[in-house]
Amino acid sequence: MIKTFPHSMPSSAKPWRLTTIRSKKILASFLTSASLLALIGCQPPEQTNQSPIGDTPNVDIGAWGNTEPSSFTLAAQQDVLEQLPLADQQDFKDANRGLIASLSPLKTASLRESETFVWDRPAYDFIKGDAPNSVNPSLWRQAKLNNINGLFEVTNGVYQLRGFDLSNMTLIRGQNGWIIVDPLTAKETAATAFQFAMQQFAARGDNEQRISAIIFTHSHIDHFGGVLGILSADDIQRLNIPVVAPQGFMEEATSENMIAGTAMSRRAVFMYGKNLPRNERGHVDSGLGKGPAFGEFSIVAPNTLVGKTVTELTLDGVNFQFQYTPESEAPAEFTFYLPQLKAFCGGEVVSRNMHNLYTLRGAKVRDALKWSGYIEEMRHLYDGADIYFASHHWPMWGHDRIQEFLKQQRDTYKYIHDQTVRLMNKGKTPGDIAEELQLPESLAQAFSSRGYYGTVKHNARAVYQGYLGWYDANPAHLDPLPNIERAKGYVALAGGADKLIAEARRAMDKGNYRWASELLNHLVFAQPDNALAKELLAANYDQLGYQAESGPWRDVYLTGALELRHGTPEKGINIATMKDMLLLTPIENFFDSMAVRLKAEDATDKDWRIRLHFTDLKETYLLWLENSVLHHAKETNSDSDVNATLNLTHPLFVSMLTGEAGLKDTLFSDDLSVDGSRIDLVRFFSLFEKPATSFAIVTPE
């Protein structure tokens, strides 16, 4: 944030300086809030072994004042033990195969705050032995597999760094250097992983440290965000290093979640258990990996794009065959095959769990039918593969095993698609389908199809949403009452808070935590100060979290319990970690974000026109209001009348976004000036609200 300007002013200040100061402060506020991308928040979670789930208010909560797993939860965990082949050790053999060395302790410090760790693998050392009663045994198994970390040899010339971040970094030996595939989420984790690998290779007599090519498999940040931690942008350009990515990568990588970023970031705190302790009563795993790294994010523009199947490229003497898979797991994505090694990289189109057709942090639904079709296509394209590796999890060896795995992945998504549509066409609602649909035994027994990340229930809802949207055709659901009004109505119908609590207790006594949560949620929204209702609801969420096989479902429930007990967190987003990405984000994206923050009720009859001129880029944009809507357009000439013109450089624009340019730097910078009515400039920017980066979810406020 830009600091408040002192009351005293230098005697040399111009008469209009106060108005300009105010306009710049308002502009800076707009810029800061415009760039709140949904990157799960950019502050590291507090790594603690103290569970925040044990404090209870001084109220009579009866048998439900503790957070021990209930008898119903114990029974649910036992059912999992009996239903799944948890004794099968093949995945553990695969995950440990080829280990060269592990880094201990695997902790990576922040570039900004040396005492803060952006990655703390030892925080998960409690995950060993049999599953505790507070964790679903199937999720515990996945968490143990994701705990295995180090530098691994996949095959001759192909290596992976696993456990250094949410995703994997793959190193492929070229003729003159290393081809880097998916350089992790953050500069810090990428640097740690790459340096560790180079040390291990040097100890084996291979002193080559040059990077000869970089590959981004898709447009999600955990697969490119660490790139500038291993190589500078200047070196990439100077050495003419190929940077290969799927067509549309740059547009998707820099714009994803831009408009709805604030809401997505807040929801992601729930999805990834960001504020939960790392222990058996808190966060244990995300299913896809341990969790995201919260460090310095970066990006470089690719100079080689793949936009068709099959695209063949030779990178540093290594032959690649690319399969273009847009609108599958990511809007821009590909997989590739190394024919000389018979090794296939599945990117994130296939992985060792069921993925999300809809992600709980909120996003556009993914196309299950396309996704399944791409997997069938790769099964034939790469029929010669004897080795599979990917952007997450551990590899697989053996032609027949790989083919069976691909069939299971293919059919997991197609089964959910086809059966959801079948039930949808019989008039079933999303809730009906989610409750009824189950995978066939042949898929349900495959660990790679288990719902550690996505689930059958919320993926079925995603398919329904993709075809028919939010409305289930029931008139009662067309225009329902707002949450608080509906909640008050249910409490009154129950005969008051005491009677509703009594009914909720009866449901809890039967282990019906979903129904009890439904009842108590109404009471919390009707009476947000009712401490007993909040504690009972938190206790319900504890049990649902303990039983969840999905890492994100567990984190959502336990984060809900945490916030019911301790309130909404105050911390927002440190967007300074995004500077490298913001420098390459199209300027129009910020104006789109600005438009969705216009306080329309204050813009009635306003027709102000503001010009932003980027002096170094020689680009000019016109912003104008019409019908309480903000519009923008790039100007080829600047002849139109405007209320004011703001002249500034692109680097200053980004520095203001990140808060690195303080008010004094901005005021006395030659890189910013204002022409025209400064009063109108102030009035214009005052129409835009700065969104709260942390808002209530489990309570009404």
Secondary structure as the mmCIF struct_conf table of DSSP 4:
data_model
#
loop_
_struct_conf.conf_type_id
_struct_conf.id
_struct_conf.beg_label_comp_id
_struct_conf.beg_label_asym_id
_struct_conf.beg_label_seq_id
_struct_conf.end_label_comp_id
_struct_conf.end_label_asym_id
_struct_conf.end_label_seq_id
HELX_LH_PP_P HELX_LH_PP_P1 ILE A 2 PRO A 6
BEND BEND1 HIS A 7 SER A 8
TURN_TY1_P TURN_TY1_P1 SER A 11 SER A 12
TURN_TY1_P TURN_TY1_P2 PRO A 15 TRP A 16
HELX_RH_AL_P HELX_RH_AL_P1 ARG A 17 ALA A 34
TURN_TY1_P TURN_TY1_P3 SER A 35 SER A 35
BEND BEND2 LEU A 39 ILE A 40
BEND BEND3 CYS A 42 GLN A 43
BEND BEND4 ASN A 49 GLN A 50
TURN_TY1_P TURN_TY1_P4 PRO A 52 ILE A 53
BEND BEND5 ASN A 58 VAL A 59
HELX_RH_3T_P HELX_RH_3T_P1 GLY A 62 GLY A 65
BEND BEND6 ASN A 66 ASN A 66
BEND BEND7 GLU A 68 GLU A 68
HELX_LH_PP_P HELX_LH_PP_P2 PRO A 69 SER A 70
HELX_RH_AL_P HELX_RH_AL_P2 SER A 71 GLN A 83
BEND BEND8 LEU A 84 LEU A 84
TURN_TY1_P TURN_TY1_P5 LEU A 86 ALA A 87
HELX_RH_AL_P HELX_RH_AL_P3 GLN A 90 ASN A 96
TURN_TY1_P TURN_TY1_P6 ARG A 97 GLY A 98
STRN STRN1 LEU A 99 ALA A 101
BEND BEND9 SER A 104 PRO A 105
STRN STRN2 LYS A 107 ALA A 109
BEND BEND10 LEU A 111 ARG A 112
TURN_TY1_P TURN_TY1_P7 SER A 114 GLU A 115
BEND BEND11 THR A 116 THR A 116
STRN STRN3 PHE A 117 ASP A 120
HELX_RH_3T_P HELX_RH_3T_P2 ARG A 121 TYR A 124
TURN_TY1_P TURN_TY1_P8 ASP A 125 PHE A 126
BEND BEND12 GLY A 129 ASP A 130
HELX_LH_PP_P HELX_LH_PP_P3 ALA A 131 PRO A 132
TURN_TY1_P TURN_TY1_P9 ASN A 133 SER A 134
BEND BEND13 VAL A 135 VAL A 135
HELX_RH_AL_P HELX_RH_AL_P4 PRO A 137 ASN A 147
STRN STRN4 GLY A 150 THR A 155
TURN_TY1_P TURN_TY1_P10 ASN A 156 GLY A 157
STRN STRN5 VAL A 158 ARG A 162
BEND BEND14 GLY A 163 SER A 167
STRN STRN6 MET A 169 ARG A 173
BEND BEND15 GLN A 175 GLY A 177
STRN STRN7 TRP A 178 VAL A 181
BEND BEND16 THR A 185 ALA A 186
HELX_RH_AL_P HELX_RH_AL_P5 LYS A 187 ALA A 203
TURN_TY1_P TURN_TY1_P11 ARG A 204 GLY A 205
STRN STRN8 ILE A 211 ILE A 215
STRN STRN9 HIS A 218 HIS A 218
BEND BEND17 SER A 219 HIS A 220
HELX_RH_3T_P HELX_RH_3T_P3 ILE A 221 HIS A 223
TURN_TY1_P TURN_TY1_P12 PHE A 224 GLY A 226
HELX_RH_3T_P HELX_RH_3T_P4 VAL A 227 GLY A 229
TURN_TY1_P TURN_TY1_P13 ILE A 230 ILE A 230
BEND BEND18 LEU A 231 LEU A 231
HELX_RH_AL_P HELX_RH_AL_P6 ALA A 233 ARG A 238
TURN_TY1_P TURN_TY1_P14 LEU A 239 ASN A 240
STRN STRN10 VAL A 243 PRO A 246
TURN_TY1_P TURN_TY1_P15 GLN A 247 GLY A 248
HELX_RH_AL_P HELX_RH_AL_P7 PHE A 249 SER A 255
TURN_TY1_P TURN_TY1_P16 GLU A 256 ASN A 257
BEND BEND19 MET A 258 MET A 258
TURN_TY1_P TURN_TY1_P17 ILE A 259 ALA A 260
HELX_RH_AL_P HELX_RH_AL_P8 GLY A 261 MET A 271
TURN_TY1_P TURN_TY1_P18 TYR A 272 ASN A 275
BEND BEND20 LEU A 276 LEU A 276
BEND BEND21 ARG A 278 ASN A 279
TURN_TY1_P TURN_TY1_P19 GLU A 280 ARG A 281
BEND BEND22 GLY A 282 GLY A 282
BEND BEND23 GLY A 287 LYS A 290
BEND BEND24 GLY A 295 GLY A 295
BEND BEND25 ASN A 303 ASN A 303
STRN STRN11 THR A 304 VAL A 306
BEND BEND26 LYS A 308 VAL A 310
STRN STRN12 THR A 311 LEU A 315
TURN_TY1_P TURN_TY1_P20 ASP A 316 GLY A 317
STRN STRN13 VAL A 318 TYR A 324
TURN_TY1_P TURN_TY1_P21 PRO A 326 GLU A 327
BEND BEND27 SER A 328 ALA A 332
STRN STRN14 GLU A 333 GLU A 333
STRN STRN15 PHE A 334 LEU A 338
TURN_TY1_P TURN_TY1_P22 PRO A 339 LYS A 342
STRN STRN16 ALA A 343 CYS A 345
TURN_TY1_P TURN_TY1_P23 GLY A 347 VAL A 349
BEND BEND28 VAL A 350 VAL A 350
BEND BEND29 ARG A 352 ASN A 353
BEND BEND30 LEU A 357 TYR A 358
TURN_TY1_P TURN_TY1_P24 LEU A 360 ARG A 361
HELX_LH_PP_P HELX_LH_PP_P4 LYS A 364 ARG A 366
HELX_RH_AL_P HELX_RH_AL_P9 ALA A 368 LEU A 381
TURN_TY1_P TURN_TY1_P25 TYR A 382 GLY A 384
BEND BEND31 ASP A 386 ASP A 386
STRN STRN17 ILE A 387 PHE A 389
BEND BEND32 SER A 391 HIS A 393
STRN STRN18 MET A 396 TRP A 397
HELX_RH_AL_P HELX_RH_AL_P10 HIS A 399 MET A 424
TURN_TY1_P TURN_TY1_P26 ASN A 425 GLY A 427
HELX_RH_AL_P HELX_RH_AL_P11 PRO A 430 GLU A 436
HELX_RH_AL_P HELX_RH_AL_P12 GLU A 441 ALA A 444
TURN_TY1_P TURN_TY1_P27 GLN A 445 GLN A 445
HELX_RH_3T_P HELX_RH_3T_P5 PHE A 447 SER A 449
BEND BEND33 ARG A 450 ARG A 450
BEND BEND34 TYR A 452 GLY A 454
HELX_RH_AL_P HELX_RH_AL_P13 VAL A 456 LEU A 468
BEND BEND35 TRP A 470 TRP A 470
BEND BEND36 ALA A 473 ALA A 473
HELX_RH_3T_P HELX_RH_3T_P6 PRO A 475 HIS A 477
TURN_TY1_P TURN_TY1_P28 LEU A 478 LEU A 478
BEND BEND37 ASP A 479 ASP A 479
HELX_LH_PP_P HELX_LH_PP_P5 PRO A 480 PRO A 482
HELX_RH_AL_P HELX_RH_AL_P14 ASN A 483 ALA A 494
TURN_TY1_P TURN_TY1_P29 GLY A 495 GLY A 495
BEND BEND38 GLY A 496 GLY A 496
HELX_RH_AL_P HELX_RH_AL_P15 ALA A 497 ASP A 509
TURN_TY1_P TURN_TY1_P30 LYS A 510 GLY A 511
HELX_RH_AL_P HELX_RH_AL_P16 TYR A 513 ALA A 526
TURN_TY1_P TURN_TY1_P31 PRO A 528 ASP A 529
HELX_RH_AL_P HELX_RH_AL_P17 ALA A 531 GLN A 547
BEND BEND39 GLU A 549 SER A 550
HELX_RH_AL_P HELX_RH_AL_P18 GLY A 551 HIS A 566
HELX_RH_3T_P HELX_RH_3T_P7 ILE A 575 MET A 578
HELX_RH_AL_P HELX_RH_AL_P19 LYS A 579 LEU A 582
TURN_TY1_P TURN_TY1_P32 LEU A 583 LEU A 584
BEND BEND40 THR A 585 THR A 585
HELX_RH_AL_P HELX_RH_AL_P20 ILE A 587 ALA A 595
TURN_TY1_P TURN_TY1_P33 VAL A 596 ARG A 597
STRN STRN19 LEU A 598 LEU A 598
HELX_RH_3T_P HELX_RH_3T_P8 ALA A 600 ASP A 602
TURN_TY1_P TURN_TY1_P34 THR A 604 ASP A 605
STRN STRN20 ARG A 609 PHE A 614
TURN_TY1_P TURN_TY1_P35 THR A 615 LYS A 618
STRN STRN21 GLU A 619 GLU A 626
TURN_TY1_P TURN_TY1_P36 ASN A 627 SER A 628
STRN STRN22 VAL A 629 GLU A 635
BEND BEND41 THR A 636 THR A 636
BEND BEND42 SER A 640 SER A 640
BEND BEND43 ASN A 643 ASN A 643
STRN STRN23 ALA A 644 LEU A 648
HELX_RH_AL_P HELX_RH_AL_P21 HIS A 650 THR A 658
TURN_TY1_P TURN_TY1_P37 GLY A 659 GLY A 659
BEND BEND44 ALA A 661 ALA A 661
HELX_RH_AL_P HELX_RH_AL_P22 LEU A 663 LEU A 667
TURN_TY1_P TURN_TY1_P38 PHE A 668 PHE A 668
TURN_TY1_P TURN_TY1_P39 ASP A 670 ASP A 671
STRN STRN24 LEU A 672 GLY A 676
HELX_RH_AL_P HELX_RH_AL_P23 ARG A 678 PHE A 685
TURN_TY1_P TURN_TY1_P40 SER A 686 LEU A 687
STRN STRN25 PHE A 688 PHE A 688
HELX_LH_PP_P HELX_LH_PP_P6 GLU A 689 ALA A 692
BEND BEND45 THR A 693 SER A 694
BEND BEND46 ILE A 697 THR A 699
#
